[in-house]
Amino acid sequence: PARVRVRPAPWDAAGQWLAMPAAQESHGDIRVSDRCLWRGGAPWFPITGEMHYSRVPRHRWAEALHLMKAGGVTVVATYVFWIHHQPGEHRPPRFDDRLDVAEFVRLAAATGLDVVLRIGPWCHGEVRNGGHPDWVTGAPYRERTDDPAYLDAVGRWFACLGEQLAPWCGPGGPVIGIQLENELYDQREHLVTLKELARRSGLRAPLWTATAWGGADLPDGDVFPMYGGYFDGFWVDTHEGWHPTFKEQFAFSDRWDDPGIGADLAGDSRPERAGPRVHRFPPATCELGGGMAGAYHRRIATEGRDVSTVAHCKLGAGSVWQGYYMYVGGANPGPDLQESQATGYPNDLPELNYDFGAPVGAHLQLRDSFHRLRAQHAFVAAFGDRLARMTSTLPDDDGGVRWALRADDRGGFLFLHTHRPHEPLPAIHGLSFDVELGGVALRVPHVPVDVPSGAAMAWPLLLDLGTATLKWATATVLTVIDVPGDAPFLVLAAADGVPVHLAVPAGHEIRADGVQQGVDEQILPDVVPSRSFIEIRGPRGRARVLVLSDEDARHAWTPTLAGRRHLVISDADAVVEHAGRLTARTTAPAELHVLPPLGPADPAGFSVHRVGDDPPAPRIDVELVAAAREPATPVITVPGRAPAPARDTFRQRAAHYRVTVTGPAPADERSLLRLNLVGDVARATFDGRDEDVFWNGAAWDIDITPDRDVDRRVVEVRIYPLTADTPVRFPGRAAACQARASGPVAVIESAEVLTYRTGVVPSAGR
């Protein structure tokens, strides 16, 4: 049996307000303490998702931002890549089309999202020169320092940005944060200089941030230190396997500095050992891996459970600000803008593809990570004001049980998990916790439970629902819904394979069959997840508890309609609130079960709405135009990191397929061609638009949305062959395909078309 004793650690000192924001930059409602952020006089727990406006077509911005909001993101972060805006020194920066950063900020604000601008001027982001234009890189001055000539160039660039963005940076504006530089380790004075340059240009925000990993020497008090953590990464060599710095992200830890991020670019400026967290500021992240790009030499498979478990660990360990890189994928706005060995970086990235395996893909596909993170974000939306103020207690030695407690003297949340990729964690047998909380001794649960490998949970302890108290439960908190004229209800999510038990304190009553009477609590054991409520009666009134299955929880959405949070359970691809109405994006008929109901209710209290239809299936013909030739032997100049095939080599040796899709395709009705292929590198052209991918075993989606009504679409696909000797680290399925290869392999195994349509729930918002 795994019996764990937990005593919450108190704060070691009285809380203090920090000198951020500065008086001249205060929004009036944002403040920072050494424990958490505050907004409007209450603790504030932001959720940030990264989306690069210049990597997403302008006509897709609004939809992407609405998907972010539906996923529980409250702040959109974006790099401002100088090289995208001003490739030539003697031409003014461009701010048209997908470079219209002011319009992007305006749209974010209209969607209800705040904005963090990551203005660099050096950003990285797998962009050539880290985002510096070539004319800056080639100039006779020291970049990323206080060299006067460099500062003159940066000042002129910031002045142009200020002309565009200053109207959005004032009090009450959507820009709540500005990041200076990125991964700068030993130039603290330069960060202060950049801050002053930005301010003089009209760029202002209540929060100024900087990345703090790698033991960065940051100017104390001038920037909010931000951290990161990735489940895997392309920045280690082909042969290194799963690096220890990735493994560490699957433990609850007070070590916020991930020493692996950016290590291959740090050079001599980076300390040999990571430094401690800057304790004046509470722990916050801006780069939790929402996915991961694949370099040529090292391909990464993004699994939703990997992404959500790293985020889960940060929540349990004390994070007060969750930030994901990337949250929305994209594509470089032109050729030769990527990080590559040809431009001095150790890694070759795809020329165009920056999908990143993100929760929202480059073509706005939603992935498993989106749904798993959405459940966490619903929890933060409902209880973040309590969570932000809580201390985090971590085990000295987890003894095989990975847990963390966030609590105060009134209640808390017990985080635990058993998931880790590549080196799976074992199941836990006979688990129970003894927790002393607010003078109350809790045995959670009342009998030991088994937890299978692959689980992640956040159990509530002494959870005050206003009318009643839930003493504990072995199910994860999802959200709470206030129903007008009725009792509030708490929504919990069961974990597959973990029995659900719940308890209420003495003086409360659970109105259900099978209740057991304990010494000082009532217990309802072995709750079967369903859409039926459990009623609790407390001294202050009644509350209801809904326990969803793991599958229902991943199909649960919490949109706000008419100022009220709703619960929607749906098999639709996406459920979004837009202009006060509930809309659903589907590729097939779907149902939405809505509570509080938006019309007549079923016996469980949900209104049921049907949207979508079965679009006619197009005919898909795959023709091999030319077979692949034996790939060229790569010339490796960076040890451990093979280069991608050159363009001429690729075209001469790649297999050429022609995929013809026949059937009505209205203009602007979004559709994707999904290919399952086996190969090394692939490139596609449709209607003058190019896409590419470094294959990692996952299906490849190609945008075949037509610009005009057509009945026939032709996609040219070229696949560079994979062999048993291709010097690349492949994950999972791709590695198995490589192991079976007896010669060059470049084949399309299957193809399908996904057509997205939108349905509106007529009664939404009434």
N, C-alpha and C positions, 0 to 999 in steps of 0.2 A: 504493500500500500504506500502511496505517495501523499503523506500528510504534511502540509506546509503551514508553518506558523508565521503570521504576518503582523507586524506592529507598524503603523504608518509613521514615517519620519515627519516631525514638525518643521516648519520654516525655521532656519537657524538664526534669523534676525528679523527685525521689524521691516515691513515693506517700505520702499523709498520711491519717490517720483524721480525720473531721470530728466535731464535737460534736453529732451527731444519730444516734441518739435520745438524749434526756436520760436521765440515770441512773434517774429515777423512772418512765420510760416505756419502758424497754427490754423487749423481748420475750425478751431473753436470746440470741436467735440472729440478729437483724437489726442490721447495722452499715452505715455509709456512709463510703466513702473518696472522695477527689477524682477517682477513676477509675471506680468502679462501686459497686453495692450488693452486700452480702454477706449470706448467710443460712446458718446452720448451719455456719459456717466455710468456706464456698465462695462464689465469685462467683455472684450471683443476677441473673437477667435477667427481670423481670416483664413480662407482657403484660396490659394493662388494657383492658377494654371497658365503655363506658358503657351503662347501662340504667336508666331511671327507673321505679322501682316504682310510683309513683302514676300513671303513664301506661300501665300494663299491667294487665289484669284479674288479680286475685289468683290465680285458678285456673290461670293460664298461667305464673306465676312459675317453678315447678319445671321445666317443659319448656324455658322460655327459658334458664334457668341451665345446664341440661344441654347445650343446643345451644352455649352459649358455651364450656363446657368442651371439647366435641367440636371446636370451632373453634380450640382452642389457647389460649384466653384463660385466664389464671390469677388475675386480679383483676377483680372487678366494681366499677365506680365508679358512684355515683348522686348526683344532686342531691337535696337535701332542701328542697322548695319550701314555704316558710312559708305562702304564700297558700293552698296546697292543704289544709294542716292547720288553719289558724286564720283563716278569713275574717272573723270577728267578734272585736273586742277583748275583750269581756266574756264570752266563752264559752271554755272550756278547749279546747286543741288536740285534734283527733280523731286517733286512731291505730287505727281499725277498718278492716276490709275492705282495700282496696288502699292504705290509708294506714298499715298496720301495719309500720312500718319495722323494728322489732325482729324480726318474723317473717321479713321479707325477708333480713335479715342471717343469721338462723339457718338459713334454707334455703340461702343461699350457702355457709355453712360446711359444711353437710351434703353439699353437692355437691362440696366440695373446693376452693372458691374463697375467696380473701381478699377484703377489702372496703376501698374508699376512700370515705369519706363526704365529699361536697362540701356542707358545711353552710351556706355563705353567711355571713350571712343574705341578702345580695343575690347572686343566682345568674345571672340572665339566662335562658338556656335557652329564649329566645323565649316566655317567660311574662310575663303582664301585670305591670307594675311590677318586672320582674326577679325576681319571687318575693316581693317585699314585699307584705303585705296592704294593702288600700286604707286601713285605719285607721292604718297606719304612714305611708304616703305622704301622707295628709292631716293628719298631726300637726304641731304648731308646733315642730319641731326639725329639725336638719340630719341627714339620713340619711347613712349610710356614713362617719361621723366619730365622734370621741370626745365628741360632745355628750352630757352626762349623762343627759338624758331618753331619748335614743335608746338608749344603752347599758342603761338600766333595762329598756326593752322587750325588747331583744335578750337580756339576762340572764335574764329570765323565760322566754323562748322556749327558750334553751339549757338552762335547768333542766328544762323538760319533756322535751326531747330526752334529757338525761342520765338521767332516770328510766327511759326506754325502752331506752337503748343502753349505759349504763355497764357492765352485765354482760358485754357483748361486746367491751369496749374494754381489758380488762386483759391482763396478760402471757399469751401463748399464745392470745389471742382472735383472731377473724378480722379485726378492724378493724386494718389495718396502716398506714392513712393517713387524714388528715383535711385537706381543703382549706378554707382560710379565704377568704371573699369570692370575687370573680371580677373580673378585669380592673380592678383598682384600681391606679392609677398613681402617686398622690402622697400616700398616707396610710399610710406605713410604720408609724408609731406606732399607728395604728388596728388594723393586722394583729396587732401584739403584744398590744394590749388584747383583741381577739377571742380570741386564743389563750389568754389567762389566764382570760377568762370561760368558755370551753369547758372548760378544765381544772377550774375550780372546780365545774362542773356534772357532773363525772365522765366527760367526753369526753376520752379520752386515746389516743394512738397513737405508735408509734415514729417515724413520718414525718409531719411537718406540711408541707403544700405550699401554693403560691400560683402563680397564672398570672403569667408573666414577660414576655409579649409586650407590644409597645407601649412598650418602654423603661421598664417599671414599676420604681419605686423601692421595692425590697423590703428588709425588715430583714435584714441580713447574718447568716446562721447560724440565724435563727429559723424560716425556711421553706425548703423545697426548691423551687427555681425550676422551673416546668414550662412547656413550650413547645407550639406547635401548628403545623399547616400544612394548608391545604385546597387541593384541586385546582380549586375554583370556589366561588363564594359569592353569596348574595343581597344582601349588604350594600353593593354598588356600584350605581350608577344604571343605568337601562334601557339607555342609549345607550353605556355604557362598553366593551362588548365583553368580551373576556377580559383581565382586569386583569393587569398585570405581577407583582403580588404572588402570583397563582396560578401564573403561568409559572415563577417562581423555585423553586417546590416540586419541579420536575422536574429539578433539578440537584443533584449531590452538593455540599454546601456546609457550611462551618462557621458560617454565619449561621443561628442557631436562632430568632431573633426574627422572626416574620412580622408586619410592620407593618400588614397589612390587616385582621387579625382584630379585630372590634369597633370599627373606626375610625369608623363612622358614629354610635356612641353615646358616644365618648370625651369630647367637649367640650373645654374648655380645659385639662383636667387632664393630657392626654396630651402628652408631648414631641413637638416637631416631627419629630425624628429618633429612630429606634429606637436603644436603647442596646446595649452589648455584653453578651454572656452573662456571668452571674455564674460566674466560673471556679472558685470554690471547690467547686462541685457539678458532678458529671458531667452531660452533656446527657441530658435526659429529656423525654418528651412526654406530654401528657394529652389533646390534641385534634388528632390526625391525623384528617382527614376520612374517617370510615367511610362517609359518604354526604354528602348536602347537602339541606337543606330548600329549597323554593321559596317565595319571597315572591310576592305577586300581580304585582308589576311585573317580576319576573325569575325565570323558571323554570329549573331545573337538571336536566340528565339525568345520572344517576350511572352510569358505566361501571366495571365491575370492574377493568379494567386501569389506569384512572386512579387508583383507590384504592390498589391494590397497588403501583404504581410510586412514589407518594409515600412509602409506608411503606418500600419498598426503598431509596429514596434516603436516608432517615433511618438505616436500618440500616448502610448503607455509610459514612455520614458520622460515625458514632460513637455513635449512640444506645445507651443502656444500659437504657432503659425505654420500651417502645412503648405508647402509649395512644390509643384511638380514640373519637371522638365523631361520631355515635352508633355503637354496635355493635348494639343492639337498638332498633328503632323502637317507636312507641306512639301513643297518642291522649290528648289532654287529658281529664281526668276530668269535665269539665263545660263548659257554654257560657261564652263571654266571658272565658276565662282565657288567651287568646293575646296575643302581641305585636300591636299594631295602631296605626294612626295615630290612632284615636279615644282612645287612652290615652297619647299623647305620643311614641310611637316613630315612626321614619320609615318602617317597613315594615308592610305588612299580611300576616299569616300566616293559613293556614287556621284556622278556629275550633276544629276538633277534630284534624285530621290532623297527627301528628308521626312519620310513617313514616320520614322523613329519607333515604329511599333506602338504608337501613342494610343491612349484611350479613345481619342477621336482621330481616325486615320486621315491621311492626306486627302482622301475623297469623302471625308466626313462619315466614314464607316464607324460604327460603335463596336468596341471590342469588350471581351470579358472583363478586362481591367476597369473599363468605364463603369460597368454595373457593380463590381465589387467595391470600387472607391465611392460610388454614389451612396451606398449603404452607410459607409463611414461618415460621409459628409452630411447625410440626413441626421445622424446622431449628433454631430457637432452643431448643426443648425438648431437642434432642439435643446441641447444641453451644454453647448460650448461656453456659455457665460459662467456655468458652474465649474466645468472642467478646467478652464483657464486659470482659476484661482487655486487649484488643488496642487498639493505637493505630489511628487512622484517618489515612491519607495521601490527600490530594486533589490533583488537578492544579492547577498555577498557571494553565494555559490548557488547556482540554480538547481544543482543536484539532479539535473535531468528534467526539471520542470521550468519552462520559460514563462515567467510571470512578471507583472509589475502592477502596483497599486497606485492609483491617483485618487486622493481623498482629502477631505477636511474633517472637522469635528462633527459634521452633520451627515456625511455620507460619502460615497465614492464609487469607483468602477474598478473592477479587477480584470486586468488584461492578461491573456495567456494565449499561447499558440504552440503548434507542433508541426509547422511547415518549414521546410527548407529544400530548395532545389539541389540537384546533383548529389548531395549527401543527405538523404532524407532523415528526418528525426523520427524516432520510434514512437509508438503509441504509449500513452501513460495509463497505467492500470491502478484502480483504487484511489483516485485523486480526491482530496478534500482540503479545505483551507480553514484554519482557525484565525480569525481576524478580530483584533480589538479596535473598535471604531467608535469614537464619541462616547466612551464609557460603556459601550455595549459589546458583549462577547458574541461573535457570530461563528457558527459552524456552517460552512458553505461547501457543498450542500449537506443535508442532514445525514446522508449515506454516501459513501464513496462512489464515484462514477469513473468510467473508463472514457478516455479521450483518444480517438483514433489519430493516426498520423495525418497531417494535412489540414488540421483545424485552426481557426483563429476566432477568439471570442472576447467580448467585453461584458462581464457580468455586473449587474447593478447591485449596490449595497446601500440599504437605508435610503431608497430613492423616494423623495417627497413628491407626490403627484398633486399637491394642493389640497385635495379632499381626503387623501389616504396615503399610506406609506407602503411601498413594496420593500420588505425586509431584505430579500435576496432572490435571485433567480439564476438558473444555469442556462440562460439564453441571452443573446446579445441585444443590447438596446438599439433600436432602429430610429424611432421617433415618438413624439406624443402629439395627439390631435385634440384640439378643443372643438367640441360640437356645440353650436348655439342651443341653449336651453336644455342641454343634456350633460352627462358626466364626461369628463375628459377620458381619453383612452390612450394607453401606452401600447406601443407596438414593439414586440420582441421578435427576434429571429432565432430559430433553432439551428444548431449545427448538426450536420449529418452524422449520425452515430453517437451523439451525446444526448442522454435522456434529459428531458426538461422537467425540473422541479422548481417550485416557487413557494415563498413563504411570506406571511404578513405578521406584524407584531401582535402581542397580546392586546386585547381590546378591539381588534379587527376581526372581520369575518370574510371568509371566501365562500361565495355562493356557487357551489359546484359539487358534483358527486365525487366521492372518494377522498374527501379532506381528512387529514390526519391531525390530531391534536398533540402538539409538542408541549414542553414545559412552559415556554414563554412565547409560543408562536403557533400559528396554524400553517400547515404545509399541504400543498396540492402536488402530489408526486405524479410522475409519468404523464405529463400533459401531452396530448396528441396535437401536433400543429394543425391548425385549421383556420377558417375565416369566421369562426364563432367566438364570441366574447366570453371572458371570465369576469364575473363581477366581484369587486372587493368593496366591503362596507367598512368605513373607518369612522372615528369620532367626529370628523368634519364633513362627512358625506360619503358619496360613493365614487368609485372609479372603475374603469374596465381595462382589461388586459387582452390583447390580441397576440397570439403566438403564431407566427408564420413559419412555414417550412423554409428550408434553405433556398429551395427553388423559387418559391413565391417572393422571398425577400430580394432575390436578384432581379425580379421582375417588378419590384415596387418603386414607385416614384412619389415624390412629395411636392408637387407644384403648389404655388400660392395663387388662389383665385379669389378675387374680391376681398383681398386682405386676409384670407384665411388659409392655413395650411391644409391640404387635402392628402389623402392616401389614394394612389392609383396603382392597381395591380393589372399588368397588361403584358401580352405576348407581342405587342407592337415593337418595331425596331427602336422607336424613340417616342417619348411623350413629353411635350413641351407646352408651357404656357406662353401664349403670344397674344398681345393686345387684349388681355383679359379673357381669352378663350383657350380652351384645351384642344390642342392639335396632336395628331399622332402620325408618325411617318412609318409606312409599312411597305413590305415587298409582297405581302399576301394578306388575306383577310385576318383581322385581329379583333379582340375584345378588350374593352377597358372597364374595369370594375372600380367604381369611384365612391369614396367615403370622405366627408358627408356626401350624400347622394345629390346628383344633379338631375333629378327627376324621380320617377317611381323607383322604389327600392325593392330589392329581392329580400328573402327572409333573413339574410345576414346583415341587411342594412345598406348594401351597396347598390348604386344604380349601375346598370350594364349598358354599354354602348358598343356598337359594332361599326368598324371602319374598314376601308380598303376593299380590294377585290383581287381576283386572280388575273393579272395581266396575261394576254395571249403569249404563249411561249414562242420566241423566235426560233428560226432554224439556224443552227451554227455548223458551219463547215470549216474544218481544219485541213489545210493543204500544205504538204511539205514541198516547198519550191526548190530548195537546195539543201543537201545534207551537210552536216558539220564535217570539218576537217580536223585532223590531229592538232591540239592546241600547241602553241609555241612554248618553249621552255623559258620561264620568266628569269630575268636577270635581277637578282636580289642585291640591292645596295644598302638597304637598311636591315641589319641583322634581325631575324625573327619576324620580318614583315614583308611579305611578297607584294609586288606592285600589281595593280589591275592591268589587264591587257590593253595595249595602246589601241587607238581608234582604228588604224589601218589593219592591225592584227586582228582585232575583233571582227571587222567587216569581212575580211578574207577567210576567216576560219569558222565563223558562227553559222549554225543552221538557220535557214530562212523559212519561216512559216507564214502563210497567209490565212487569217481567220476572217471568214465572211459571215456576218450576222444579217439574216433576212427576215423582215417583218416590220410593221409600222413603228416608227420611232418619232414621236412629236418633238419639236424643238424644245429644248430646255427641260424635258422630262428626264431627270437624272437616271443614268444607267451605267453600270459597271460590267466589264467583261472580267470574269474571275477565272484565272488559269491555274491549274495545278500542273507544274512542270518539274523537270529535273534538268539541271544544268549549273553552270558556274555564274555567269553574268547574262542578263537579258535586257533587251531594249525593244520598245514598241513605238510605232508611229500611227496615229489616227488623225485624220483631218488636219494635218500639219502640226499636230501636237506630239511631242516626244515624251516618253517616260522610260525610266531604267530601274534596274534592281540588281543588287547582289543577292543571289538566291540563298535562303536559309532553311528551306523546307516548307515554309508557309505558302499558302495560296497568294497569288499576285493579282491585285485588282487594278484594272486599267480603265480610265474614264473614257467612255464612248458616248457621252451625252452629245447629241448633234446640235449644231448651231441653227439648223433649219429642219423642217419636217422631211424625213427621208424614209425609204423602204429598204435600204440596203447600206450596210456599213462594213468597211474593209479595214482591218487592222494588220499591219505588217509587223511581225515579231521575229527578232533574231536572238538566238540563244548560243552563247559561247559554251563549248562543251566542258563537262566535268569528267575527270579521270580519277583513278585510284591514287595518282601521284600529285593531284592539285594541291599546292602547299598552303592550305587554308584550314583553319579550325572550324568545322561545321558542327552544329548542335543536332541532337536527337535524330529525327527522321532523315535529315540531310546527310548526317554522318553514316547512317545505315545504307543510304543509296550509294554513297561514295564507296563504301566497303564492298558493295556488290558489283561495282563497275568493272567490267572486263575490257573495256575500251572507251573511247570518247562517247559520252552520253549527253544529248541535247534534244529533249523530247517534251512535247505537250501531252500530258496524260489525259486531261479532261478540260472542258470549258463550259461555263454557264454564264447567263446574263442575269443580273439583279437590277430590277427596275423599281425605283422609289416613288411612292405616291403619298400624298398627304390627305388625311381626313380630319374634319373638324367636328367636335362634339357640340351639337346645336344648343344644348341647354347650359353650357359652361358659362359661369360667371353670373347667371341669373339668380 
